[in-house]
Amino acid sequence: MAGRRILLVEDSSTMRRMLSTLLKEEGYEVATANDGVEGLELAHNEPHPDLVLTDFEMPELDGPGLCRGMKEDVRLRAIPVLMLTTLSDTRDKIRGLDAGADDYIEKPKSPDAVQELFARIRAQFRIADLRRELSERNRQLESAQKKLNFELDLARKVQFALMPRPPKPRGVLRAAVRYTPANQLGGDVYDFYRLENSRLGILVADVSGHGVNSAMLSGMVKALAAPLSLAVLEPGELLAGLDVAAEQFFPEGYFCTGFYLIADEETGLVRYAGVGHPPAIIVGPKGPRVLQSNPGMLGIGMVDGTAGSVDRLEPGESMVIYTDGLTDAMDPGDVIFGEERLKTLLQSHFGADPLEILNQVDLAVNSHTAPGRAADDINIIVLQRPAD
């Protein structure tokens, strides 16, 4: 405690001299003031005191007034204040503590009382040290959080830059996409592949979880799938190959779902396959229908071939491929958005422009989850064959 600065505010010259002498003998640096006005002025001087020891009753500005003046100043409010008094009335103690005093003790009249005063001073210094340590740790945490947020924002920009735009139409089909991560980084991934003979490959995958780990794995899925799109003829073959290739990169407990299709841009014919993924939905003049996925998970090396199916987008029909963050989005009462609600919404807008369909889905999900937001990443691709 040696070298700590104490400001002693006491209107009695006898008590002031006695306490000042005792405190100096304990090794403290002591400054004195005759009343609260002078004490508040000295407290503002640099360097600020480490603790203020003040009388309760003083002319012009009493102890509670001095406390209030210090606690109202952001530079002084953390300085502990110990109030001394000859008053033993409980209401006076309450008044002093309510004004901001950190402790309240009667003026010492015996050696034991002096030692109690010293002990209370040491206790206040320990508390002040802990507060300073906590404040410094909070400052370090805030600094680290700012750095982390900066890096995550940068990673988010990189991730979005790697998300491709839908290719320009080469035939009767047109596409639109929207990706909304739950946090700065998401675990969903999609890609478009220009294939021979006017064919378009579309992949949508969803890595378990979201955040940095899932974002890194989603990038790995995209990198592994690209060469497979050129090497295989059937969607099921790509998903089986992706399962084998991703197994060596996925940590234990991680997996992904996937849906892959190859669309003929001239005829609207669609060959597709899915593993563990929500079904794609086709809406149009004849009503909705779904393109189901196979059960299972990708990235754990257990997919042994994947059966696919065939469909065709007729004029006026739209296909929507999405991740489960959309249908699993919950309202404040934990009611999910759900597949049936999605089908009804899509059917009511099947002939709209693909971007308008995405806008309508966004509005519906935001309205459903308000005042919160969806807890998982949402990725939606609309593939449309406009009416003739």
Phi, psi and omega in degrees: 000350181300141178088354178288142183263125178242131173261117180259118181247110187208126182277344177274118182295326180294310179295323181297314180294319183295310181294321180299317180296314181297319181293321178295323178295334177280353178101007180273149168275129188236129169246146184236152176222148185278336182204180184295325180296311179294323180297318180294324178294316180292327180296332180282342182290148176270139353284148180293153177293155176275339179202147177244127176248112189231146173289158177277304183267118178212153178288158178068298179223114183278182183299312177301323178295320176298317178301312181299319179299323179286318183289339177279347181259120184300334181282339187246347191295338181275351181286125180291142180239124177248122187260130178254144179201158170265356181275135180247003181293133183300323181296326177292321178297316179298318180299316180295316180292321178295333179285348177122001179296141180272341177203164186216125183213146177287149181301136185292138179234006181209162178304321179295321179294325177295317179295325176296320177300315179298319180296320179292324177296314179299321179297319179294323177293322177296317178297317180297321179296319178296322178296317179295319179296317178295319179297319180293320178294322176296321178297318179295320178295319179297319178296317179294323180293321177298318179295318179296316179298320178298314181293322178293321177296320177295317179296324177298316179297320178295316181299316180293326179295332180277349178281119186284153170278154177300140180292156177294142183298142174245001182200229187270355184256147173221154188225156174214153183219150173214132182235123181234098179288151179287328179236194178302323181239145182242167180252004176274155179212147174215163177200156176241140181232121174282114181250170181292162175059041176057038177255146181236122175266137179229124178244135170231127180224155183225109178281140181302140181079187173205161186117199188298311182300313181294323179297318179295319180290326178296322176296323177294318178301316180297317181294324181284328185284329186303308179293331179294327181298331179272342188262344185244160181255336184242143180303321180298327179294321179297315182293322177295319177294323178294322178300314181292316184292323184282339184303322183286346182255338184279125175293165179300135180095349179257147177202180174213161171252162182205151175222127182226137177224156173238116184252136174276113186287349179265327185248344184083002178294136183232123170254132188215161173203152178216154176228113176067009188260152175302150180292145171286153183239130174249129178235150181180194183302332182266007180097176184276153169214160185240150176250104190283150172266162171278153175291162176127187180218149177259150176095005179240005173072031182239006178269114181250079184079144182225119180289142178241176180222177183230143174214180179215132173279116178271163178307132180089001181259150177232137175251137178239122175250134187211167174258162189289352173299336179287303183287338180272357180300131186250147172276176181302339179266014179066027174267126184283157178296312169083154182292320182294319177297320179295315180299318179298317180296313182295320181297326181286348181232022189299330183269359181287164175302144181308320178294324178292324175299316177299318180298319180294323177294317178302312181300317182293317180293317179297321178293323181293319185272348184304140009272005178269205178214167180300141185274349183232163179297147178234123178234128183226132172238131176250124175244121189232142168247103184301156176297148180299000000 
